[in-house]
Amino acid sequence: MTLPSPNLDDRRFQALVDEAKRLVQQRCPEWTDHNVSDPGVTLIEAFATMVDQLVYRLNRVPDKNYLAFLDLIGVRLYPPTAARTEVTFWLSAPQPEPVRVTSGTEVATVRTETEEAVVFTTSRDLSVAPCSLAHLAGWPATGNATDRSEELALGRDVPCFSAAPTPGDCLYIGLSNPVPGCVLVLRLDCKVEGVGVDPRRPPLLWEAWDGGNWVACAVDKDDTGGFNKAGEVILHMPAAHTASVVARHSGGWLRCRLVEAAPDQPTYLASPTVRQITAFTIGGTVEAAHAETVTEELLGLSEGVPGQGFRIARPPVVPGEEPFVVEVAEGSGWVAWTRVENFAHSTAHDRHITLDPNSGQVDFGPAVRERDGSVRLYGAVPPKGCPIRVRGYRTGGGRRGNVARGALRVLRSSLPYVARVENRRPALGGVDGETVENARVRGPMTLRTLDRAVVPHDYEQLAREVAPDAARVFCVPAGSVHGDGRDRSEARTSAGDGGVRLLVVPAGRSDAQGRIQFDELIPHQDTLARIAAHLDTARPIGTRLVVEPPYYQGVTVVASVQAGRGHPAERLRDAALTALYGYFNPLTGGPAGTGWPFGRPIHSGEVFAVLQQVPGVDLVEDVRLFPADPVTGQRTEATNKIALDRHALVFSYEHQLRVREG
């Protein structure tokens, strides 16, 4: 709650006019015409207008003093944060040599008559490396890997799995070299052998080796019908794809694994076959942020006095991977000056500067006169006449960077062999700069914490200061057990007894039906690192800290409802699914609509209540809850209650609803 601002004078225009008329009746009773047409009333209203303006200015003095006080205690407005997404560069054709996309390449949305283009820049270099098929191997669920490269070279039909396909059977494809972050195309020549499977939903999972685990690959296209006809499979390889050894052959391996089929999903009765495979890269994916990079910007010349200030040309400054560094030309080169939060601990020999990210103000250390008359320098002073520049910074950010999927399709600079660009996922994490009103509310909280984390609320408050793009932050003791009984020994080992776990939930984006992609609920590593670095200086000595996302317990609701008379079944199904996805939502769900409470169990009775409130639902006939793994999609037996660990959140996974017309 904000500190109350005193209202020195609450009178307004009409109150002043009424008070003047009452005084007229007391002092001059012979004046009886108080209509607005009377010249005397006109004078009263004129003076009341001027007094009303003076009262307004008088009442602004406490606000000004309050804001000045916030400035004294070090409250600064939070800068905007930049939205992030992954951008895919598609080549016009496969190339024999690597195609490089340098860091800082700009892509943008389409500029319209009413809106400027939203510009994103890539955060690292991308190399689309060429590749070819080198090896093929089969590895059944029970057995050893078998090299099938020679059979494929002779044009024979090579079985993908064992004779009786079993979940866990794998087909390994070895590339000539790893292709991290690239878009891989596999052209397959198959014939109809894998009978029993639904060609639209084969129970297959493509994975690639990242040096420690097999990571799932995003499938952009698969028109082979589950290895039953000739076609292409387009895969997005993980950024950490690396070489491995399978069947005594080294290369950039990936695999297609047969997984457990869902209850309503047909599986293979016989193994599919493949007789020819061609592999090549057709693009690459790299992360991009809603920020433009400015390098080597000249601020001006030093005057050789303490307390100098300069402004950058393109504020605000959004947080980036590289620190904000000011350089001063001294002698034969540029000398770096380090950014600090304040000059409280700076000496006359420390090359320190401060930065206001919102206004772009860069200040050098001041000089303060002590009690004994001496002058103390809080920071070194650049020599007179020396040029001052900023090594580099990023500018941009804000909510307008949260663009939809496919919005980034304009390449701002020409790149050889690149035909088009797109973002396959919506951009998330863009937050506008903090408002003054929000800073007023935060002032008392800052006094309470004083940049020290003691109780859980302190950790949460300090984390929000450096990560405004986080939707929820929750502090708990380290070392806990998940709702499914899995021991969090890794957290206990890293945090130790009496440690602290800070759970961070990013601001994901729901679709029209309220669904959230699971990977959008995993915070970015830069956000976690920024929070950990900030809290490391604020935590008590000896307290160990773990900053990570919460555990998400997936739930699948299978329900049957009866529609009221005159309500279309399809429209009612969409409305009911929207209600379920909205209620069992880690960001906007729960009874209060502010996000599912941490640790709150899931009861089937709540599903009855949610569905019964959907307009058009006459009767909720049956409800079943299935615990699900949001990563693999595996579900366990139906239950009426799913217990959550007190540090876990719910995640809606593929709810199913049957509507029976009344």
Secondary structure per residue as TSV (DSSP state, phi and psi in degrees):
chain	resnum	aa	ss	phi	psi
A	1	M	-	360.0	136.0
A	2	T	-	-75.4	153.8
A	3	L	-	-67.1	134.0
A	4	P	-	-68.2	134.6
A	5	S	-	-93.1	128.4
A	6	P	-	-68.0	139.8
A	7	N	-	-99.9	98.5
A	8	L	S	-65.1	-32.9
A	9	D	-	-150.0	113.8
A	10	D	-	-95.8	9.1
A	11	R	-	-75.9	143.5
A	12	R	-	-120.7	-174.8
A	13	F	H	-55.7	-51.3
A	14	Q	H	-67.2	-35.5
A	15	A	H	-65.4	-37.6
A	16	L	H	-66.9	-41.1
A	17	V	H	-64.2	-44.8
A	18	D	H	-63.6	-38.7
A	19	E	H	-66.9	-38.4
A	20	A	H	-65.2	-39.9
A	21	K	H	-65.8	-36.0
A	22	R	H	-65.5	-39.6
A	23	L	H	-66.1	-35.4
A	24	V	H	-61.9	-41.0
A	25	Q	H	-64.1	-32.4
A	26	Q	H	-80.0	-43.2
A	27	R	H	-87.8	-29.5
A	28	C	-	-137.5	75.1
A	29	P	T	-66.6	-19.4
A	30	E	T	-73.6	-12.8
A	31	W	-	-86.5	106.8
A	32	T	-	-113.2	-13.7
A	33	D	-	-89.5	98.4
A	34	H	-	-106.7	22.1
A	35	N	S	-71.7	159.7
A	36	V	T	-67.3	-16.7
A	37	S	T	-80.3	-10.1
A	38	D	S	-75.0	135.4
A	39	P	H	-60.3	-33.6
A	40	G	H	-65.5	-40.2
A	41	V	H	-65.3	-34.6
A	42	T	H	-62.0	-42.3
A	43	L	H	-63.9	-40.3
A	44	I	H	-60.4	-46.1
A	45	E	H	-66.3	-34.1
A	46	A	H	-65.2	-46.6
A	47	F	H	-67.3	-34.2
A	48	A	H	-64.2	-36.6
A	49	T	H	-63.1	-44.8
A	50	M	H	-66.1	-41.0
A	51	V	H	-65.5	-38.6
A	52	D	H	-59.9	-39.3
A	53	Q	H	-66.9	-39.6
A	54	L	H	-64.7	-40.5
A	55	V	H	-64.0	-39.9
A	56	Y	H	-60.8	-45.0
A	57	R	H	-65.7	-36.5
A	58	L	H	-63.8	-39.8
A	59	N	H	-73.1	-15.2
A	60	R	H	-78.5	-16.2
A	61	V	H	-59.7	-44.7
A	62	P	H	-59.7	-39.0
A	63	D	H	-62.0	-42.3
A	64	K	H	-64.2	-43.4
A	65	N	H	-64.6	-37.8
A	66	Y	H	-65.0	-43.5
A	67	L	H	-67.1	-36.4
A	68	A	H	-64.0	-36.5
A	69	F	H	-66.1	-41.4
A	70	L	H	-60.4	-38.2
A	71	D	H	-65.6	-35.9
A	72	L	H	-67.9	-35.9
A	73	I	T	-86.8	4.7
A	74	G	T	90.6	17.4
A	75	V	-	-79.1	119.4
A	76	R	-	-120.3	148.3
A	77	L	-	-66.8	135.8
A	78	Y	-	-66.4	137.0
A	79	P	-	-76.4	163.8
A	80	P	-	-68.4	157.1
A	81	T	B	-112.3	152.0
A	82	A	-	-93.5	134.8
A	83	A	-	-70.0	150.7
A	84	R	E	-126.2	151.6
A	85	T	E	-160.3	175.9
A	86	E	E	-107.1	133.2
A	87	V	E	-114.3	131.1
A	88	T	E	-105.5	126.2
A	89	F	E	-100.6	117.8
A	90	W	E	-97.9	131.9
A	91	L	E	-82.4	155.2
A	92	S	S	-71.6	-27.6
A	93	A	S	-166.5	158.6
A	94	P	-	-59.2	139.7
A	95	Q	-	-115.1	144.9
A	96	P	S	-75.1	-20.1
A	97	E	S	-117.2	156.9
A	98	P	-	-61.4	138.5
A	99	V	E	-103.5	123.5
A	100	R	E	-107.1	135.4
A	101	V	E	-116.4	110.9
A	102	T	-	-74.3	157.3
A	103	S	T	-63.4	139.5
A	104	G	T	93.1	3.8
A	105	T	-	-64.9	133.9
A	106	E	E	-100.1	133.5
A	107	V	E	-127.5	156.8
A	108	A	E	-151.6	167.4
A	109	T	-	-80.4	171.3
A	110	V	-	-76.4	129.4
A	111	R	-	-77.8	134.3
A	112	T	-	-115.9	-178.5
A	113	E	S	-69.9	-25.3
A	114	T	S	-108.6	-17.9
A	115	E	S	-129.6	138.1
A	116	E	-	-75.7	157.8
A	117	A	-	-69.4	141.7
A	118	V	-	-94.2	119.0
A	119	V	E	-101.6	132.3
A	120	F	E	-117.7	149.1
A	121	T	E	-125.3	143.3
A	122	T	E	-71.7	145.7
A	123	S	S	-94.8	-12.0
A	124	R	S	-153.2	170.0
A	125	D	-	-73.8	146.9
A	126	L	E	-125.2	133.6
A	127	S	E	-123.6	116.4
A	128	V	E	-89.1	95.9
A	129	A	-	-85.0	137.0
A	130	P	-	-71.4	156.6
A	131	C	-	-155.2	171.7
A	132	S	-	-151.2	167.4
A	133	L	E	-73.7	131.5
A	134	A	E	-115.9	-39.7
A	135	H	E	-146.2	161.3
A	136	L	E	-141.9	136.2
A	137	A	E	-145.2	149.6
A	138	G	E	-112.5	141.7
A	139	W	E	-141.5	99.7
A	140	P	-	-68.9	165.3
A	141	A	S	-62.5	-34.7
A	142	T	S	-121.6	100.5
A	143	G	S	150.1	-169.0
A	144	N	-	-110.9	165.0
A	145	A	-	-72.0	143.3
A	146	T	E	-124.2	128.0
A	147	D	E	-74.9	122.9
A	148	R	-	-113.9	16.0
A	149	S	H	-65.0	-42.7
A	150	E	H	-67.5	-39.8
A	151	E	H	-61.9	-40.3
A	152	L	H	-67.5	-38.8
A	153	A	H	-64.8	-29.2
A	154	L	T	-84.5	-0.9
A	155	G	T	80.9	18.4
A	156	R	-	-81.1	160.4
A	157	D	-	-80.3	110.4
A	158	V	E	-95.2	123.7
A	159	P	E	-67.7	137.9
A	160	C	S	-78.4	-35.8
A	161	F	S	-128.5	-171.7
A	162	S	-	-71.6	168.5
A	163	A	S	-58.2	-41.1
A	164	A	S	-107.5	93.3
A	165	P	-	-53.5	130.9
A	166	T	-	-126.6	138.2
A	167	P	T	-53.2	128.0
A	168	G	T	112.4	-17.0
A	169	D	-	-63.9	141.3
A	170	C	E	-133.8	144.9
A	171	L	E	-110.4	116.9
A	172	Y	E	-98.2	130.2
A	173	I	E	-116.9	119.4
A	174	G	E	-100.4	123.9
A	175	L	E	-92.1	160.9
A	176	S	S	-64.3	-26.4
A	177	N	S	-160.1	157.1
A	178	P	-	-64.2	150.4
A	179	V	-	-130.8	70.6
A	180	P	T	-65.4	132.1
A	181	G	T	71.5	9.0
A	182	C	E	-95.7	162.9
A	183	V	E	-97.3	116.7
A	184	L	E	-103.5	135.7
A	185	V	E	-112.0	126.9
A	186	L	E	-113.8	115.9
A	187	R	E	-96.5	118.5
A	188	L	E	-115.0	140.9
A	189	D	E	-113.2	109.1
A	190	C	-	-130.0	162.4
A	191	K	-	-126.8	165.9
A	192	V	S	-70.5	99.8
A	193	E	-	-129.6	-30.5
A	194	G	-	-82.0	71.3
A	195	V	T	-73.1	157.1
A	196	G	T	95.8	-17.8
A	197	V	S	-94.5	150.3
A	198	D	-	-80.9	114.5
A	199	P	T	-63.5	-17.9
A	200	R	T	-84.3	-22.2
A	201	R	S	-139.6	66.3
A	202	P	-	-72.8	141.8
A	203	P	-	-78.8	66.5
A	204	L	E	-122.3	149.1
A	205	L	E	-135.7	122.8
A	206	W	E	-91.1	132.1
A	207	E	E	-137.1	155.2
A	208	A	E	-132.8	152.6
A	209	W	E	-86.5	127.6
A	210	D	-	-110.2	14.9
A	211	G	S	101.2	-19.9
A	212	G	S	-136.4	-28.5
A	213	N	S	-148.3	165.4
A	214	W	E	-88.9	116.6
A	215	V	E	-104.4	136.4
A	216	A	E	-65.6	139.1
A	217	C	-	-99.3	138.9
A	218	A	E	-73.2	129.5
A	219	V	E	-97.0	115.9
A	220	D	E	-86.5	-29.4
A	221	K	E	-159.6	140.4
A	222	D	E	-152.3	100.1
A	223	D	-	-110.6	26.2
A	224	T	S	-89.8	-6.0
A	225	G	T	63.1	35.6
A	226	G	T	73.0	46.5
A	227	F	T	64.9	34.6
A	228	N	T	-114.4	-1.9
A	229	K	S	-159.4	164.1
A	230	A	S	-68.6	139.9
A	231	G	E	177.5	-168.7
A	232	E	E	-120.5	147.2
A	233	V	E	-121.9	119.5
A	234	I	E	-106.6	119.8
A	235	L	E	-119.4	143.7
A	236	H	E	-100.6	110.6
A	237	M	-	-77.1	148.5
A	238	P	-	-66.9	154.8
A	239	A	T	-67.7	-19.1
A	240	A	T	-103.9	20.6
A	241	H	-	-59.4	129.8
A	242	T	-	-141.2	171.9
A	243	A	-	-74.0	150.1
A	244	S	E	-149.0	176.7
A	245	V	E	-120.0	122.9
A	246	V	E	-134.6	132.7
A	247	A	T	53.2	39.9
A	248	R	T	64.8	19.9
A	249	H	E	-120.9	136.0
A	250	S	E	-98.6	143.6
A	251	G	E	170.4	-174.1
A	252	G	E	-87.8	92.8
A	253	W	E	-89.1	145.5
A	254	L	E	-138.7	165.9
A	255	R	E	-143.7	156.9
A	256	C	E	-114.5	116.1
A	257	R	E	-107.8	135.8
A	258	L	E	-82.1	121.6
A	259	V	-	-107.6	169.3
A	260	E	-	-65.9	129.0
A	261	A	-	-77.1	149.6
A	262	A	-	-69.7	163.8
A	263	P	T	-55.9	-33.9
A	264	D	T	-102.9	19.0
A	265	Q	-	-115.3	117.2
A	266	P	-	-66.7	153.1
A	267	T	-	-125.7	-179.8
A	268	Y	-	-74.9	135.8
A	269	L	S	-96.5	-23.5
A	270	A	S	-140.5	154.4
A	271	S	-	-72.7	135.0
A	272	P	-	-72.1	165.1
A	273	T	E	-129.4	162.3
A	274	V	E	-140.6	138.3
A	275	R	S	-116.0	-15.3
A	276	Q	E	-154.1	138.6
A	277	I	E	-136.8	131.3
A	278	T	E	-124.0	133.8
A	279	A	E	-125.8	138.0
A	280	F	E	-161.5	162.7
A	281	T	E	-100.2	144.5
A	282	I	E	-129.6	8.7
A	283	G	E	171.5	-173.4
A	284	G	E	-158.1	157.0
A	285	T	E	-122.1	137.0
A	286	V	E	-143.6	153.8
A	287	E	E	-77.2	143.6
A	288	A	E	-135.8	153.2
A	289	A	E	-128.1	152.3
A	290	H	S	-78.8	71.7
A	291	A	E	-160.8	144.5
A	292	E	E	-106.0	142.6
A	293	T	E	-95.2	128.4
A	294	V	E	-112.3	127.4
A	295	T	E	-121.4	144.1
A	296	E	E	51.0	53.0
A	297	E	E	-86.5	126.2
A	298	L	E	-81.1	124.7
A	299	L	E	-90.4	-32.5
A	300	G	E	149.7	-164.0
A	301	L	E	-109.6	142.9
A	302	S	-	-72.3	141.2
A	303	E	-	-92.6	-4.7
A	304	G	S	74.7	20.6
A	305	V	S	-122.6	155.4
A	306	P	T	-69.1	159.7
A	307	G	T	72.2	24.4
A	308	Q	-	-70.1	149.6
A	309	G	E	-135.7	141.6
A	310	F	E	-136.0	159.0
A	311	R	E	-122.8	137.5
A	312	I	-	-74.7	162.2
A	313	A	S	-80.0	-25.8
A	314	R	S	-132.3	69.3
A	315	P	-	-74.2	162.9
A	316	P	-	-85.6	167.4
A	317	V	E	-99.5	121.1
A	318	V	E	-97.0	149.3
A	319	P	-	-60.3	140.9
A	320	G	-	-135.9	179.0
A	321	E	S	-70.1	-32.9
A	322	E	S	-94.8	140.9
A	323	P	-	-69.9	158.0
A	324	F	-	-79.9	118.1
A	325	V	E	-127.5	132.0
A	326	V	E	-103.3	137.8
A	327	E	E	-118.5	138.7
A	328	V	E	-119.1	130.4
A	329	A	E	-75.5	105.8
A	330	E	E	-125.3	121.3
A	331	G	T	71.4	-124.3
A	332	S	T	-100.5	3.4
A	333	G	E	-151.2	-176.3
A	334	W	E	-98.3	130.8
A	335	V	E	-107.1	130.5
A	336	A	E	-80.8	139.2
A	337	W	E	-115.2	131.8
A	338	T	E	-90.3	142.1
A	339	R	E	-82.0	134.3
A	340	V	-	-127.7	163.3
A	341	E	S	-71.4	-38.3
A	342	N	-	-156.7	174.3
A	343	F	S	-99.4	18.8
A	344	A	T	-61.0	-36.0
A	345	H	T	-110.0	15.2
A	346	S	-	-87.6	143.7
A	347	T	-	-110.1	176.8
A	348	A	T	-66.9	-11.7
A	349	H	T	-105.9	-1.3
A	350	D	-	-90.0	125.8
A	351	R	-	-85.2	86.1
A	352	H	E	-121.1	149.6
A	353	I	E	-139.4	160.7
A	354	T	E	-118.3	158.0
A	355	L	E	-137.7	132.1
A	356	D	E	-97.6	105.4
A	357	P	T	-61.4	-31.5
A	358	N	T	-72.2	-48.9
A	359	S	T	-88.6	-16.7
A	360	G	T	77.3	19.5
A	361	Q	E	-79.0	126.1
A	362	V	E	-111.2	122.3
A	363	D	E	-120.4	141.8
A	364	F	E	-96.9	165.7
A	365	G	-	-62.2	143.8
A	366	P	-	-88.7	175.6
A	367	A	E	-115.4	132.6
A	368	V	E	-124.1	131.7
A	369	R	E	-82.0	126.6
A	370	E	-	-83.4	175.7
A	371	R	T	-64.3	-34.1
A	372	D	T	-81.0	4.8
A	373	G	S	93.3	-10.3
A	374	S	-	-76.9	161.8
A	375	V	E	-112.1	128.0
A	376	R	E	-111.2	132.7
A	377	L	E	-94.0	126.3
A	378	Y	S	-100.3	76.6
A	379	G	S	115.3	150.7
A	380	A	-	-71.5	163.5
A	381	V	-	-115.1	125.1
A	382	P	-	-62.6	140.8
A	383	P	-	-59.1	149.9
A	384	K	T	-64.9	136.6
A	385	G	T	84.0	-1.1
A	386	C	-	-80.4	134.2
A	387	P	E	-66.8	145.1
A	388	I	E	-124.8	132.3
A	389	R	E	-141.3	162.9
A	390	V	E	-100.3	129.8
A	391	R	E	-61.9	-41.2
A	392	G	E	174.1	151.0
A	393	Y	E	-156.7	165.5
A	394	R	E	-111.8	137.1
A	395	T	E	-126.3	148.4
A	396	G	E	136.5	-135.7
A	397	G	-	81.5	178.3
A	398	G	S	110.5	169.6
A	399	R	G	-67.7	-26.0
A	400	R	G	-67.1	-12.0
A	401	G	G	-79.9	-9.1
A	402	N	-	-80.2	68.9
A	403	V	-	-81.8	160.0
A	404	A	-	-78.5	170.1
A	405	R	T	-62.3	135.5
A	406	G	T	79.7	3.7
A	407	A	-	-76.1	-31.1
A	408	L	-	-86.3	100.0
A	409	R	-	-138.7	14.3
A	410	V	E	-112.9	122.3
A	411	L	E	-91.4	114.9
A	412	R	S	-74.3	-21.5
A	413	S	S	-131.2	145.0
A	414	S	-	-73.8	132.1
A	415	L	-	-122.5	131.3
A	416	P	T	-61.0	135.6
A	417	Y	T	71.6	0.3
A	418	V	E	-94.5	120.1
A	419	A	E	-90.1	-40.4
A	420	R	E	-157.3	171.0
A	421	V	E	-141.0	149.6
A	422	E	E	-158.2	156.3
A	423	N	E	-106.9	118.9
A	424	R	S	-79.9	-11.8
A	425	R	S	-131.0	152.9
A	426	P	-	-66.7	150.5
A	427	A	-	-81.0	136.4
A	428	L	B	-132.2	159.9
A	429	G	-	98.2	-1.9
A	430	G	-	-77.6	125.0
A	431	V	B	-132.4	135.7
A	432	D	-	-68.2	161.2
A	433	G	-	-63.3	154.8
A	434	E	-	-67.7	145.0
A	435	T	-	-88.8	162.2
A	436	V	H	-64.8	-37.9
A	437	E	H	-61.9	-40.0
A	438	N	H	-67.7	-36.0
A	439	A	H	-65.2	-33.6
A	440	R	H	-62.4	-40.6
A	441	V	H	-69.1	-34.5
A	442	R	H	-76.5	-18.2
A	443	G	H	-54.7	-54.3
A	444	P	H	-60.1	-33.3
A	445	M	H	-65.9	-37.1
A	446	T	H	-64.5	-40.4
A	447	L	H	-63.1	-32.4
A	448	R	H	-72.1	-41.9
A	449	T	H	-85.7	-38.3
A	450	L	T	52.6	40.7
A	451	D	T	58.9	29.6
A	452	R	-	-128.9	134.7
A	453	A	-	-104.2	111.4
A	454	V	-	-119.1	-55.6
A	455	V	S	-99.8	164.3
A	456	P	H	-54.7	-37.0
A	457	H	H	-62.6	-32.6
A	458	D	H	-64.3	-43.2
A	459	Y	H	-61.1	-42.8
A	460	E	H	-65.3	-42.8
A	461	Q	H	-65.2	-44.0
A	462	L	H	-68.2	-33.2
A	463	A	H	-67.0	-38.2
A	464	R	H	-67.4	-25.6
A	465	E	H	-65.6	-36.0
A	466	V	H	-101.2	-9.4
A	467	A	-	-135.1	69.4
A	468	P	T	-66.5	-12.9
A	469	D	T	-81.0	-4.5
A	470	A	E	-81.2	128.2
A	471	A	E	-75.5	-39.2
A	472	R	E	-140.8	141.9
A	473	V	E	-133.6	129.4
A	474	F	E	-137.0	126.4
A	475	C	E	-104.8	130.8
A	476	V	E	-139.7	161.8
A	477	P	E	-65.3	145.8
A	478	A	S	-74.4	152.0
A	479	G	-	83.2	97.6
A	480	S	-	-147.2	175.9
A	481	V	B	-118.9	134.6
A	482	H	-	-68.6	163.7
A	483	G	T	-64.5	-23.2
A	484	D	T	-92.5	8.4
A	485	G	S	91.6	-1.3
A	486	R	-	-76.1	126.7
A	487	D	B	-76.3	133.6
A	488	R	-	-87.8	58.2
A	489	S	H	-66.6	-29.2
A	490	E	H	-67.4	-35.4
A	491	A	H	-71.0	-37.3
A	492	R	H	-68.4	-36.1
A	493	T	H	-66.9	-41.7
A	494	S	H	-79.6	-32.9
A	495	A	H	-93.0	-28.7
A	496	G	-	76.6	168.2
A	497	D	T	-66.8	134.3
A	498	G	T	80.5	8.2
A	499	G	-	-79.2	-176.0
A	500	V	E	-130.3	135.9
A	501	R	E	-113.9	129.8
A	502	L	E	-112.7	115.8
A	503	L	E	-95.7	126.5
A	504	V	E	-117.8	128.1
A	505	V	E	-116.9	117.3
A	506	P	E	-75.3	169.3
A	507	A	-	-86.5	92.4
A	508	G	-	-79.1	167.8
A	509	R	-	-117.0	129.5
A	510	S	-	-90.1	152.6
A	511	D	-	-85.2	-169.8
A	512	A	T	-63.5	-24.7
A	513	Q	T	-97.1	1.5
A	514	G	S	92.8	4.2
A	515	R	-	-77.4	147.0
A	516	I	-	-123.9	131.6
A	517	Q	-	-66.6	137.6
A	518	F	G	-62.2	-37.3
A	519	D	G	-68.7	-16.8
A	520	E	G	-76.1	-12.9
A	521	L	G	-94.2	4.7
A	522	I	S	-99.7	116.5
A	523	P	-	-65.0	152.0
A	524	H	-	-68.0	146.3
A	525	Q	H	-62.5	-32.7
A	526	D	H	-63.8	-38.7
A	527	T	H	-64.6	-45.5
A	528	L	H	-62.7	-41.7
A	529	A	H	-66.6	-38.3
A	530	R	H	-65.7	-40.7
A	531	I	H	-66.3	-44.8
A	532	A	H	-62.8	-41.1
A	533	A	H	-66.3	-38.2
A	534	H	H	-69.7	-41.9
A	535	L	H	-76.2	-19.4
A	536	D	H	-63.9	-31.8
A	537	T	T	-85.2	-12.7
A	538	A	T	-103.3	-18.4
A	539	R	S	-74.9	153.3
A	540	P	-	-64.6	152.5
A	541	I	T	-63.1	131.3
A	542	G	T	95.7	-14.7
A	543	T	-	-84.0	126.1
A	544	R	-	-96.7	143.3
A	545	L	E	-126.6	136.6
A	546	V	E	-125.6	122.6
A	547	V	E	-111.5	119.7
A	548	E	E	-158.8	167.7
A	549	P	-	-75.9	158.3
A	550	P	-	-73.3	170.5
A	551	Y	E	-84.1	130.8
A	552	Y	E	-105.2	121.3
A	553	Q	E	-93.9	112.4
A	554	G	E	-74.3	148.6
A	555	V	E	-141.5	134.9
A	556	T	E	-115.2	121.0
A	557	V	E	-96.0	123.1
A	558	V	E	-113.8	113.7
A	559	A	E	-135.7	159.5
A	560	S	E	-131.5	127.7
A	561	V	E	-129.6	158.4
A	562	Q	E	-110.0	128.1
A	563	A	E	-81.8	148.0
A	564	G	-	-73.0	164.0
A	565	R	T	-65.5	131.7
A	566	G	T	88.5	5.2
A	567	H	-	-107.9	118.2
A	568	P	-	-61.7	138.3
A	569	A	H	-65.0	-41.4
A	570	E	H	-66.3	-42.8
A	571	R	H	-66.8	-37.4
A	572	L	H	-66.9	-37.6
A	573	R	H	-62.3	-44.0
A	574	D	H	-62.3	-42.5
A	575	A	H	-65.7	-39.1
A	576	A	H	-69.6	-40.4
A	577	L	H	-65.2	-38.2
A	578	T	H	-60.9	-40.2
A	579	A	H	-65.2	-40.1
A	580	L	H	-67.5	-46.9
A	581	Y	H	-65.4	-31.4
A	582	G	H	-74.1	-33.1
A	583	Y	H	-80.2	-44.8
A	584	F	S	-91.8	67.9
A	585	N	-	-130.6	127.7
A	586	P	T	-69.2	-15.6
A	587	L	T	-105.4	-40.6
A	588	T	T	-126.7	10.1
A	589	G	-	-94.7	-161.7
A	590	G	S	85.0	171.0
A	591	P	T	-61.5	-34.0
A	592	A	T	-90.0	-8.8
A	593	G	S	74.4	17.0
A	594	T	S	-112.1	15.4
A	595	G	-	113.8	142.1
A	596	W	-	-61.1	128.2
A	597	P	-	-62.5	141.2
A	598	F	T	-61.1	127.9
A	599	G	T	81.9	-2.7
A	600	R	-	-71.4	125.5
A	601	P	-	-69.3	162.1
A	602	I	E	-106.1	121.5
A	603	H	E	-113.3	144.7
A	604	S	H	-65.8	-26.1
A	605	G	H	-62.0	-33.3
A	606	E	H	-66.8	-33.9
A	607	V	H	-65.4	-41.8
A	608	F	H	-57.2	-44.0
A	609	A	H	-66.8	-41.2
A	610	V	H	-65.7	-45.4
A	611	L	H	-70.2	-34.2
A	612	Q	H	-67.6	-23.5
A	613	Q	T	-85.0	-6.0
A	614	V	S	-73.6	125.7
A	615	P	T	-58.9	129.5
A	616	G	T	102.4	-13.7
A	617	V	E	-83.7	118.1
A	618	D	E	-87.8	-38.2
A	619	L	E	-153.6	134.6
A	620	V	E	-95.8	111.0
A	621	E	E	-86.5	-41.5
A	622	D	E	-151.9	142.4
A	623	V	E	-139.7	131.7
A	624	R	E	-133.7	142.3
A	625	L	E	-110.1	132.5
A	626	F	E	-121.3	115.0
A	627	P	E	-62.6	134.0
A	628	A	E	-133.2	150.8
A	629	D	-	-90.8	115.0
A	630	P	T	-67.4	-13.6
A	631	V	T	-89.7	-52.2
A	632	T	T	-91.2	-21.1
A	633	G	-	83.0	2.2
A	634	Q	-	-71.8	138.9
A	635	R	B	-120.0	151.9
A	636	T	-	-105.5	-167.1
A	637	E	-	-68.6	155.2
A	638	A	-	-68.1	148.8
A	639	T	B	-150.8	166.1
A	640	N	S	-96.0	-11.1
A	641	K	E	-149.4	135.1
A	642	I	E	-117.9	114.0
A	643	A	-	-81.7	134.5
A	644	L	-	-109.1	142.6
A	645	D	-	-59.7	149.2
A	646	R	T	-66.7	-4.8
A	647	H	T	-114.7	14.9
A	648	A	E	-109.0	161.2
A	649	L	E	-125.1	160.0
A	650	V	E	-89.7	150.5
A	651	F	E	-137.6	124.0
A	652	S	E	-75.7	124.7
A	653	Y	-	-126.4	103.5
A	654	E	-	51.8	65.0
A	655	H	-	-65.1	148.2
A	656	Q	E	-126.0	133.8
A	657	L	E	-137.4	131.9
A	658	R	E	-112.9	126.4
A	659	V	E	-109.9	123.6
A	660	R	E	-105.5	122.9
A	661	E	-	-70.4	139.9
A	662	G	-	-78.4	360.0
